[in-house]
Amino acid sequence: MIEIGNKLISLDVFEKRFVCDLSACKGACCVEGDNGAPLEEEEIDLIEESLEAVKPYMRKEGIEAVEKTGVFYMDQDNEPVTTLVNNAECAFVFFDKNGITKCAIEQAYNEDKIDFKKPISCHLYPIRVAKLRTYVALNYNYWNICKDACKLGTELDVKVYKFLKEPIIRKWGEDFYTELEKVDEEIEKSKR
């Protein structure tokens, strides 16, 4: 682990390669798994405030799930996560003409209907953030459904943190990203 301020960053963030390959996985991370996407408290309000603008992009099943139970539920760790349809896919997914899973929230954002891009946990994936007592841990989360993303990242030689530049800056700012670059340079120097 590398320590930068109050953050502990897994070495995998610097050493693993990753580039999403939606043509291969079809966005499986949005439809598989045990829970919805982790949400920060303020994101719940943003989604609730944006819901009417997001609904036109949602599937009927997603709208019904959200109208029945709300935009989130508390998971087994008592953390808020996005509502699911049939305990499987996120309520906010839709499928494009190629069968690729897309995010209704992000689509509304891309079409300038709302100012909120999508939950930061989705944007940061495959980094998962864990809140510790005095630190925040940034861990690389390997999931078999992302094997094609790992393969493409290796082919293109794109490190996890570089693939995630935009969401890292969105969450923690330019200065933190610059620190990651400096750490990466030091790691590379130490390998020579």
C-alpha positions, 0 to 999 in steps of 0.5 A, a space after each residue: 500500500 502507498 500512503 498519500 495523505 489520508 489515502 492508502 492506495 493498493 499497488 495494484 492500482 499502479 501495476 495492473 492494466 485495465 481498459 473497459 471493453 464494452 463490446 466484450 463484456 456488454 456492461 456486465 458489471 451493471 447487471 451482475 453482482 450481489 448488490 446495487 452500486 455503492 452510493 454516497 449520501 449526497 448522491 442519493 439526493 442528486 439521484 432523487 432530484 434528477 429522477 424525473 429527467 432520468 426516467 425517460 432513459 430507464 426501462 419500465 422494470 427499473 422505473 417500477 422498482 424505483 417507484 416501489 422502493 426508492 432509488 436506493 436500499 441499505 445493503 448487508 453492511 448498512 451502506 446505501 446502494 442503488 435499487 435493483 430489478 429482480 435482485 440482479 441488474 441496477 434499476 438505472 440500466 438500459 440496453 442499447 441497440 447492440 445489447 450493451 448495458 448503459 446507465 440512464 443517469 449517465 445518458 441523461 447527463 450526456 444529453 444535458 438533462 442533469 448535472 450529475 454524471 453517475 455514482 462515483 463508485 461506478 465511475 471509479 470502477 475497478 477501484 473500490 473505496 473502503 472507509 477505514 477509521 482514519 484512512 480511505 483505502 483505494 483497492 483494485 477489484 478484480 472481477 472475472 467479468 472484467 477479464 477482457 478489460 484486463 486483456 485490453 489494458 495489457 495490450 494498450 499498456 494502460 494502468 488502472 489509475 491512468 484509465 481512471 484519470 477523469 473519475 479520480 480527479 472528479 473525486 479527489 482533484 488534480 493534485 491527488 492525481 498528480 501525486 499518483 503520477 509521481 508515485 508511479 514514476 518512483 515505482 517505475 524507477 525502482 524497477 530499473 
